[in-house]
């Protein structure tokens, strides 16, 4: 399947990567960075897997279902962690991560 068929999920993955990178940076500026450690860690994991899947789809990877499932799992974990924090950047990140997870689940099935 060509990358044109994946355009919607590619855009969702890019949005999630960008949002997680913003959340990561904003978390580093919070007063209690130690409290944000797991959020920061998962923001990085999520941004990285979204960027990887975006690139892999663009080049026609044969591992779409497998990579999409891993991405969905990481996006859900990041969204769940971000949801625990009241900061606007965390709440926005959770929303985008859950959206991305749902799109990835569809791609995985």
C-alpha positions as CSV (number, residue, x, y, z in Angstrom):
1,X,0.0,0.0,0.0
2,X,1.4,3.4,-0.9
3,X,2.0,6.2,1.6
4,X,-0.9,8.2,0.1
5,X,-3.3,5.6,1.5
6,X,-1.8,6.4,5.0
7,X,-2.0,10.2,4.8
8,X,-4.6,10.6,7.6
9,X,-2.7,8.4,10.1
10,X,0.6,10.0,9.1
11,X,-0.9,13.4,10.0
12,X,-2.2,12.0,13.3
13,X,1.2,10.5,14.1
14,X,2.9,13.8,13.3
15,X,0.5,15.7,15.5
16,X,1.1,13.2,18.4
17,X,4.9,13.4,18.0
18,X,4.8,17.2,18.0
19,X,2.4,17.3,21.0
20,X,4.5,14.9,23.0
21,X,7.6,16.9,22.3
22,X,5.9,20.0,23.5
23,X,4.6,18.3,26.6
24,X,8.1,16.8,27.3
25,X,9.7,20.3,27.0
26,X,6.9,21.9,29.2
27,X,7.3,19.2,31.8
28,X,11.0,19.9,32.1
29,X,10.0,23.5,33.1
30,X,7.6,22.5,35.8
31,X,8.5,23.3,39.5
32,X,8.5,19.6,40.5
33,X,10.3,17.9,37.6
34,X,10.8,14.7,39.7
35,X,7.0,14.3,39.9
36,X,6.9,14.6,36.1
37,X,9.6,12.0,35.4
38,X,7.3,9.2,34.2
39,X,5.4,11.7,32.0
40,X,8.7,13.0,30.5
41,X,9.8,9.4,29.9
42,X,6.6,8.4,28.1
43,X,6.5,11.6,26.2
44,X,9.9,10.7,24.7
45,X,8.9,7.1,24.0
46,X,5.6,8.2,22.3
47,X,7.2,10.9,20.2
48,X,9.9,8.5,19.1
49,X,7.5,5.7,18.1
50,X,5.2,8.1,16.3
51,X,8.0,9.6,14.4
52,X,9.3,6.1,13.5
53,X,5.9,4.8,12.4
54,X,5.3,8.0,10.3
55,X,8.6,7.4,8.5
56,X,8.0,3.7,8.1
57,X,4.6,4.2,6.6
58,X,6.1,6.8,4.2
59,X,8.6,4.2,2.9
60,X,6.1,1.3,2.7
61,X,7.2,-0.9,5.6
62,X,5.8,-4.4,5.5
63,X,5.4,-4.3,9.3
64,X,2.4,-2.0,9.5
65,X,0.2,-4.1,11.9
66,X,3.1,-4.9,14.3
67,X,4.4,-1.3,14.4
68,X,0.9,0.1,14.7
69,X,0.1,-2.1,17.7
70,X,3.3,-1.1,19.5
71,X,2.6,2.6,18.7
72,X,-1.0,2.2,20.0
73,X,0.2,0.6,23.2
74,X,2.8,3.4,23.9
75,X,0.3,6.2,23.0
76,X,-2.2,4.7,25.4
77,X,0.5,4.5,28.2
78,X,1.5,8.1,27.5
79,X,-2.1,9.3,27.4
80,X,-2.9,7.6,30.7
81,X,0.2,9.1,32.4
82,X,-0.5,12.6,31.0
83,X,-4.1,12.4,32.1
84,X,-2.9,12.2,35.7
85,X,-1.4,15.7,35.6
86,X,-3.5,18.9,35.7
87,X,-1.2,20.9,33.4
88,X,-2.8,22.1,30.2
89,X,0.0,20.7,28.1
90,X,-0.4,17.2,29.8
91,X,-4.2,17.3,29.2
92,X,-3.8,18.2,25.6
93,X,-1.1,15.5,25.2
94,X,-3.4,12.9,26.7
95,X,-6.2,13.8,24.3
96,X,-3.9,13.6,21.2
97,X,-2.3,10.4,22.4
98,X,-5.6,8.6,22.9
99,X,-6.7,9.8,19.4
100,X,-3.5,8.5,17.9
101,X,-3.8,5.2,19.8
102,X,-7.3,4.6,18.3
103,X,-6.1,5.3,14.8
104,X,-3.1,3.0,15.3
105,X,-5.4,0.2,16.6
106,X,-7.4,0.4,13.4
107,X,-4.2,0.1,11.4
108,X,-3.1,-2.8,13.5
109,X,-6.2,-4.9,12.9
